[in-house]
Each structure stands twice: as C-alpha cells, then as structure tokens.
Amino acid sequence: MRNQLLADERRRTDSIAEMGALTSAIAQRDTRKARAASQAHILSARDALLDRLEEG
C-alpha cells in the first residue's frame, strides 16, 4: 500500500510535507500539534488510497 501511494508524485510531495509538520511538532514537544499532524497524515493517506482504488 505504501509503495503504491508513494509512486504517485503528488502524494509523495504531500507525504513529505505532512511528515515535516509532524517532525516539527515533535521537535517543539507540542503534543497537540503532533497529534493533529499525525491524524492529518493518516487521513490524507487513506483518502489517496481510496482514490487510487476507485480509479481501478
């Protein structure tokens, strides 16, 4: 699943930005931001996967 998503250049770019936000929040020791960034990353990956499955 991860390989399929990261094969998409747009998703790869989005994922890098999402992980950057998560890393930044962790470095700042901001648990609320880290939780929000983690959830946003998971939801975005889920949506991208569903889009790929619908495309067939």
N, C-alpha and C positions, 0 to 999 in steps of 0.2 A: 504494500500500500504506500509506504513512504517513498519508495523508488518511483512509483507511478506519479505521485504528486510532484516530486522534485524534478521530474522530467519536463514538467511544464515551466517554462521560463518565468512567467508571471507569478506562479505560485512560489517558485524558488525565491524570487525577489521579495515577495510578501513575507515568506517564512523567515528570511534573514532579518527583515525589519522587525518582525514580531519577536524573534529571539533576542535582538538587540535591546528592545524595550524591556524584556524580561531580565536580561543580564544587568541592565542599568538599574532596574528596581531592586534587584538582589544586592548589587554593589552599594546602593544607598540604604540598604536594610529597611526598605519600605515594603512591609508585608502586604499592604492593601494594593499597592501598585503591582507588586509581583503576582499576586493572586489574579488581579484583573488582566494583566498581560498574559498569564498562563491560560486563563479561560478564553481570552480573545484568540489566542493561537490555536487552541483546540477546536473552537467553534469554526474558525476560518478553514482549518484543515478538513473538518467534517463537511463543510459546505462545498469545498473544492472537490472532495471525493464524490459527493453526491452528484455534483455537476458532471464529473467525468463518467460516472455510471449511467447517467441519463443520456449522455452523448453516445454511449454504446461502445 
